[in-house]
Amino acid sequence: MADEIKRRVLDVGLDGVIVNLPTRGYTTGLVTRVGEVLGPLAAVGEEESMGGLPQDYRSLYLAYLKCCNEHDFDGMAAFYTPTIKVNDAAMDPAAVAAQFAPIVSAFPDWHWDMRHLVVDDEYISVHFTVTGTHRGVFQGVEPTGRRVSISEFTLYRVEEGKFAEVWDLAEMGAVLQQISRD
């Protein structure tokens, strides 16, 4: 059965399988058997849907996120290609990492908490909750000691194991609202 599914589905370029199980006349162990048959094919399907690219993008991203949460700007820059683009603008890798310095200065505990991570071919998409405590001047606002929390969505394009393009959307206006409230 597994060879037949591989030949008819995976080998022709389809990325998934839908299994319709009977609604009447259910046989005990059928779901387990389907899982046993399809289980070995999961790795094949994932590799093929990745277009042959390294499947370990999750590990790549987690290593990058560790540098981000440790505020290791040099470590962050090491994950960028020399020709990285951020929101379609070409930037030097060190400059990309350095743009986080004002935030970390104002919010020394700035932390990205990954809520969702999706890998699709050479793209990594991440949804975060970002938090920090306002301990330094931020955009003219003196430290308040207030805790902030915002959402952030980022899409990365990976090229040869590094981030070549990044598109980012963070609720920075919400940070100002949270620290400016009376």
Sequence and secondary structure as in RCSB ss.txt:
>XXXX:A:sequence
MADEIKRRVLDVGLDGVIVNLPTRGYTTGLVTRVGEVLGPLAAVGEEESMGGLPQDYRSLYLAYLKCCNEHDFDG
MAAFYTPTIKVNDAAMDPAAVAAQFAPIVSAFPDWHWDMRHLVVDDEYISVHFTVTGTHRGVFQGVEPTGRRVSI
SEFTLYRVEEGKFAEVWDLAEMGAVLQQISRD
>XXXX:A:secstr
 HHHHIIIIITTT         SSS  TTHHHHHHHHHHHHHHHHHHHHTTTS STHHHHHHHHHHHHHTT HHH
HHTTEEEEEEETTEE  HHHHHHTTHHHHHH TT EEEEEEEEEETTEEEEEEEEEEE  S BTTB     EEEE
EEEEEEEEETTEEEEEEEEE HHHHHHHHH  
